Amino acid sequence: MNPRIFCLFIIILLSACSSNKLTRDKALSLIQKNYPDTLDWEIFCGDPTWVKKIEKTTLVKDGFIEINQNRKQILDPYLIIKDKSKPYFLPTPPEDVEHKIQRVKVYETIPDKVTGIKMLTNNKKAIVKYTVEHKNVTPFIALTRIDLSKQDERTAYFSLYDDGWKIEDKPDIDFIGN
């Protein structure tokens, strides 16, 4: 191979690798670092209004929760969460446990695909639209009104720094109105 052509090829290759262009693949890769995200729900076992909520689901029939028919004392819970539910338990603060509240996992979200990139401010900022998938859906989805059949679209805000693209936790004024 001609040495001049080889050098030109190396220069083109290096400039392409150091490109500051935000591609869909690069944006998705950076977004994925903040996931999976877990949706949790609180079950209020000491609240009598929750008995009706639970009765509208299959959680009792399926053995995840029991309605306490033998309450003898005022502090006895109305709902008993069964051992079958333990794989879905999430850390619950001691004050919530004291008030008979249990946090449970409903599902996890993970980024699916980038649906659009809008470049701003001389290509140094970008608004990225992306969709997420719901994974590891638990039986406790029945407690929510969430419709998993609808596409869930989210937005991420990116800024270009000297060391590459980064997601902004709080978008600045450059993103407003775009």
Secondary structure as UniProt FT lines:
FT   HELIX           3..17
FT   HELIX           24..32
FT   TURN            33..34
FT   STRAND          37..44
FT   TURN            45..46
FT   HELIX           49..55
FT   TURN            59..63
FT   STRAND          65..67
FT   TURN            69..70
FT   TURN            74..75
FT   STRAND          79..81
FT   HELIX           83..88
FT   HELIX           94..98
FT   TURN            99..100
FT   STRAND          101..120
FT   TURN            121..124
FT   STRAND          125..135
FT   HELIX           139..143
FT   TURN            148..149
FT   STRAND          152..161
FT   TURN            162..163
FT   STRAND          164..167
FT   HELIX           173..175
FT   TURN            176..177
//
